[in-house]
Amino acid sequence: MASTTSPPVTYESINPKVKKCEYAVRGEIVTQAQRLQQELQENPGSHPFDEILYCNIGNPQSLGQQPVTFFREVLSLCNHPAILDRDETHGLFSSDAISRAWEILDLIPGRATGAYSHSQGVKGLREAIAAGITARDGFPAKADDIFLTDGASPAVHMMMQLLIRSEKDGILCPIPQYPLYSASIALHGGSLVPYYLDEATGWGLEIFEVKRQLEDARSKGIIVRALVVINPGNPTGQVLSEANQREIVEFCKKEGLVLLADEVYQENIYVENKQFNSFKKISRMMGYDEELSLVSFQSVSKGYYGECGKRGGYMEVIGFTPDVREQIYKVASVNLCSNISGQILTSLVMNPPKVGDESYESFIAEKEGILQSLARRAQALEDAFNSLEGVTCNKAEGAMYLFPRLRLPQKAIDAAKSVNTAPDGFYARRLLEATGIVVVPGSGFGQVPGTWHIRCTILPQEDKIPAIISRLRAFHETFMNEFRD
Ligand SMILES: Cc1ncc(COP(=O)(O)O)c(C=O)c1O
């Protein structure tokens, strides 16, 4: 009988694609932050700060953002329909939340929110989402094109699974990028083909750069299958202009690329002179219908709703032949369906209260309150970063992050090297240990070689921002004094 003392699975024997995959927003710095948090709990006063401020991840409610009342009212009623008929419910919930919950339950076969749904999601909810997209874009959307998912992440994985056959298949991704893309490409064994956003022009997406990288990849035998565009950008916060989006659509059409449009920050725009246009709308305005293969990702995690933990989202899939769509459907079926609460929330996010509904005014007050506060926080943090020695920071036109560039003294770079760390990782670790502020080193997102950045969310509650800024300032001054050349 074979007997062995070594475990059946070792680090050496696991799938190398898993080992290759990295996910910095929950990486080493965060593990260290969790350790410090534990120490603070067990031994208050053991560090020069009394709490850890997680500015590493776009998780608004973990930092105190309150859920939108209307969405939660409807969700609660759908999840416990027994209270819909009770008299007290009318005193506790708004009348439009009650009527919306009835409408939604009527869309769900047997009103069974605990049952599996169709693998693309409840048909009636997809119809509601399609109506929301139609109202947003002014062009029709179809329920059959919508795949409801547990957030945007599984939708991205599904598309990578579909597109990547081997390491010869490449996906063009912005650098810096949100590491879901590099991680998913690594897990599926493909090749990330980088195109660099231009920091000097506010993280502009230049078509000549994308074209150059496409040609370079093709010359190495890579079959480039898709172009990822994140708009508004993460970690870079830029909002694409309509003209730029038109160029991108034309480029994908001409080069035969699937356009993977990550539009999860579509509600997060903080500047007057920019607005969100979906790539679907732009392609329709250009006269393209099914000729362009386009996937748009949306999520309940971002926007003003910030319902990350509820895991809801969808992808709208356009311009694929019926046999390919069948395969996408098959992959979706392997997961049976996405969670029903997430499906309901997604339908609400795409169909919020309208003028005349009882909740409308309080809903708008909550929505505007959150978005205006995010804009003020973005501005305050941007100004703070720009006031630091050797730091420059582009505007967060949208999304939830700032991505300041650090020009670090050579001595700091050498000190980082001596402990085998990237200079921005070294800076982020020192920042955490001195202030309890958790940021992600730019190396986790990719950056022009030799440049260093950190990504900081704009999500801490507004009353905490002044203290964060003064801690940041004091830390930076001490750091620069220690390492100044
Ligand atoms: C650009 C972008 N896409 C997708 C996601 C994934 O979000 P979720 O899976 O929560 O919908 C995130 C999360 O931060 C993101 O920033």
PDBQT file of the ligand as one rigid body, heavy atoms in Angstrom, charges set to zero:
ROOT
HETATM    1  C1  LIG A 501     -13.058  48.565 -12.345  1.00  0.00    +0.000 C 
HETATM    2  C2  LIG A 501     -13.705  47.503 -11.510  1.00  0.00    +0.000 A 
HETATM    3  N1  LIG A 501     -14.323  46.498 -12.133  1.00  0.00    +0.000 NA
HETATM    4  C3  LIG A 501     -14.911  45.513 -11.450  1.00  0.00    +0.000 A 
HETATM    5  C4  LIG A 501     -14.890  45.501 -10.070  1.00  0.00    +0.000 A 
HETATM    6  C5  LIG A 501     -15.517  44.341  -9.371  1.00  0.00    +0.000 C 
HETATM    7  O1  LIG A 501     -16.606  44.694  -8.622  1.00  0.00    +0.000 OA
HETATM    8  P1  LIG A 501     -17.713  43.685  -8.154  1.00  0.00    +0.000 P 
HETATM    9  O2  LIG A 501     -17.268  42.296  -8.428  1.00  0.00    +0.000 OA
HETATM   10  O3  LIG A 501     -17.863  43.948  -6.682  1.00  0.00    +0.000 OA
HETATM   11  O4  LIG A 501     -18.918  44.046  -8.917  1.00  0.00    +0.000 OA
HETATM   12  C6  LIG A 501     -14.252  46.528  -9.374  1.00  0.00    +0.000 A 
HETATM   13  C7  LIG A 501     -14.157  46.518  -7.902  1.00  0.00    +0.000 C 
HETATM   14  O5  LIG A 501     -13.511  47.324  -7.283  1.00  0.00    +0.000 OA
HETATM   15  C8  LIG A 501     -13.643  47.561 -10.119  1.00  0.00    +0.000 A 
HETATM   16  O6  LIG A 501     -13.016  48.571  -9.536  1.00  0.00    +0.000 OA
ENDROOT
TORSDOF 0
